[in-house]
Amino acid sequence: MRRRPGVALELGAVPWLLAAALATTVPHAEHLPPWLSALVGSALLWRAWLWYRRRPLPARWALALLVGGCVAGIAWQFHTLLGKDPGVALLVVFMALKPLEMDNRRDAMVVILLGYFLLLTHYFYSQSIPAGLWLLSTITLLTATLIRVHGGAQPVAAIARLACLLLVQALPFMLILYLLFPRVSGPLWGLPQDAYSALSGLSEQMSPGSISSLTQSGAIAFRSQFAGEVPEKADLYWRGPVFDDYDGLTWRARPPAGGPARADPLIEARGQVHAYTSILEAHNQRWLLALDVPTRLPPDSRLAPTLEVLAREPLRVRSRVSFVSALDYRASVAEAAAVLQQSLALPAQFNPRTRALAAEWQSLPPREIAEAALTKFRHEPFYYTLQPPLLGPDAMDEFLFTTRRGFCEHYASAFVFLMRAAGVPARVVAGYQGGEVNPVDGYLTVRQSDAHAWAEIWLAGQGWVRVDPTAAVAPARIEQGIAAALPEGEPLPVVVRIDADWLRQLRNRWEAANNSWNQWVLGYNPQRQREVLSRLGLADADWQKMTATLAVLCGTALLIVTLWTLPARRAVDPVQRAWQRYCKELARRGMARAEWEGPLAFAQRVARERPDLAQLTSEAAACYAELRYGCQGDARLGQLQQCLHRLPPQRRRKA
C-alpha cells in the first residue's frame, strides 16, 4: 500500500524553517569539530539555494549516503556514538540534513519538534543568563515558524505577536511546575561521565606550572557570604587538597598510613569564629574549599585527617554549603608518629645542594629552621612570576640556586623540601587565597586566578602551622591580590586587571545578577523547594498533597487563560459588517434573511419575491461571496458598501 502524500509545504514557509534550524544549531559550533560545523552550515546554505532557485531536492539515495558519512565521521571523531558530545553532534547533523528532504508539512513538523528538543541540549554546555535569553528567543522563533507553517502567509508582526501570546499563556503553567514539581538532587538529567570533563579547578596533584596555568582563568571558583564582617584579605586561606607525597617532580596526596584507623583531627579554636555560606562551582572533586580551618561542617561531609573538608560525592553541580571557621587555631597537636614520619619522606639521589643547605640548619629548633628558609626567600633575589623557566631533574637545586623565578607552587614546594631535608615534618596545601567583595550583593568572589599553594609544618605543642613562603617573596600577593604582585605583561585574565571604576561596577552588577540566577533558578534544589513550600504552608507535604496542589493551581491557571482568550463578543470584520447592514435594510423592506440562508440562495429568493430588488441584491451577494470565499480586495468591499446606499427608499404604508 502506497503512503498518501502529505500536505505540500508552502515555499514561503521554507525560510522560517531554515532560520529555526540555524538558530538551534549555531550555539553548538563552539563545541563541535570544525569539519562538522562547516558541513552543517553548507547543508543549510545548500537548502536555501535550492529554495531560492526553485530547484528540486536531492535524491533520497544521496541523502542516505550523506547521513551515513556523517555518522561514520562522528564515530571516528569521538571514538563512540554514545555520550553527550557525540549525541549532540548527531542531533545537529539531523537538524541540518532534514531540510534537504523537506517538501511537506509532515517533514516541517519534524524539523520544528527536533528544534524544540535540540534547545534542551544547549544547557549541557551553558546555563548562563545569555544562554537563557538566546533559548527564549529561539523558542519564540520556533513557535512562530509553527504558526507560519499551519497558518499560511501572514504579516511577520502578526505571527510574532501570536507566538509571544502563546508563550505568555504558557508562562503560568511553567512557573507552577517549576516551583512545585518534586526536585531531585544532582543535575536535571543523568548524564554520562563526559558531561563533567570540561569542569576546571584544582587538581589531585601539583607540579610546576599547574597552579600558574589555573590562575590565567578569570572564572569564578566560588562565592561566600559572611554572617558578620569579612576577614582581612591576608587571612583568607581557602583550603583544598593536601599533598604529602613527592616523587621529585609532582606532589600527590598520599593514602593514609597503615595501622589503626585515624580519629578525626582535633581542632582547638582560639579567638573569634566566622560563620559563612559558600556557593561552590562544580569542579568534579570532593573537597569543599572551606576557610582554614573549619570547626562546623555542612551535612554529608567530613573533615579529613589532613584538615580538608570532603563531601560524600564529587561536586558535579553548583552547591550551597555553610561553615563555621576559626582563623586562630591549633590542629592535631597529638599527631600520629606514622603521619609525622610520612611527612619527612623525600626521594633519594635528587637535589644535593638543597639537601646540603638543609643539613646546615638541622641543629636549629624547627621554628628557626622555617625562619631561616623564609629569610633566604626574603633577602635573596627571588622573583614572583607566572612564566618561570623550565626545571630539570634536580628541580629544587635549579630553582633555589640558579633560576630563582617561580610561582607559588615553586616556593611552597621548595620550602617543604627544605623542611623535610632539615628534619621538620611538612606538607603542601593547595587552595585559594584572598577574594574580592562584590558591593552589589555583598558576596566575596573567589576566582580561579586566586588559586594558591602554601606550606604547613608540624611543631611540637602547636600542631600543624601554616607558613606561606610566597608572602616572603611577594607580600602584595597576600595583602592585595595577584594583580598587584605581578608586573605588567604577565598573562593574567582581563577581568582581574580591570582598573576603570565604571568597568568594575559593570562587572560587579553582572556577576551579582549571575549569582541571583544561579541561586534562584539553577540552584533551585530540594532544599530551596522545601523553603518555598514552607512559606506556602506545605512544610510537610507528601506526594498526594503535592499532586492536589499542582492540579488546583494548574486548573486555576487554565481557567484564567481560557477567560482571557475567549472574549464575550467576537469582533466583526468590515466585510461581515457591510453584508449584515445590507440584510438589515432588506429586512425593513420585508425581505428578512434566514440564519441558514447563504448569500446566493438569499439573492435568488429576493429575485422571486421582489423583482425590483433582484439586480442590486444579486450584485451585493456576489460581492460578499467573492470577498468571503475568494481573493478579492478593497475594491469589491467598496462596491458592497455602495449597494447599501443604492437601495431605493423604503415604501411607506398607506393609512
ABEGO torsion letter per residue (X at the ends): XBBBBBBBBBAAAAAAAAAAAAAAAAAAAAABBAAAAAAAAAAAAAAAAAAAAGBBBBBAAAAAAAAAAAAAAAAAAAGBABEAAAAAAAAAAAAAAAAAABABAAAAAAAAAAAAAAAAAAAAABABAAAAAAAAAAAAAAAAAAAAAAAEBBBAAAAAAAAAAAAAAAAAAAAAAAAABBBBBEBABBBBAAAAAABBEBBABBBBGAAAAAAABABBABBBBBABBBBBAAABBBBBBBBABBAGABBBBBBBBBEBBBBBBBBBBBEBBBBBBBBBBBAGBABAGBBOBBABBBBGBBBBAAGBBBBABBBABBBBBBBBBBABBBBGABBBAAAAAAAABBBBGBGAAAAAAAAAAAABBAAAAAAAAAAAAAABBBBBBABBBBBBABAAAAAAAAAGBBBAAAAAAAAAAAAAAAGBBBBBBBEBBEEBBBAAAGBBBBBAAABBBBBBBBBBGAEBBBBBAAAAABAAAAAAEAAAABBBGBBBBAAAABABAAAAAAAAAAAAAAAAAAAAAAABBAAAAAAAAAAAGBAABBAAAAAAAAAAAAAAAAAAAAAAABBABBBBBAAAAAAAAAAAAAAAAGBBBBAABBAAAAAAAAAAABAAAAAAAAAAAAAAAAAAABABBAAAAAAAAAAAAABBBBBBBBX
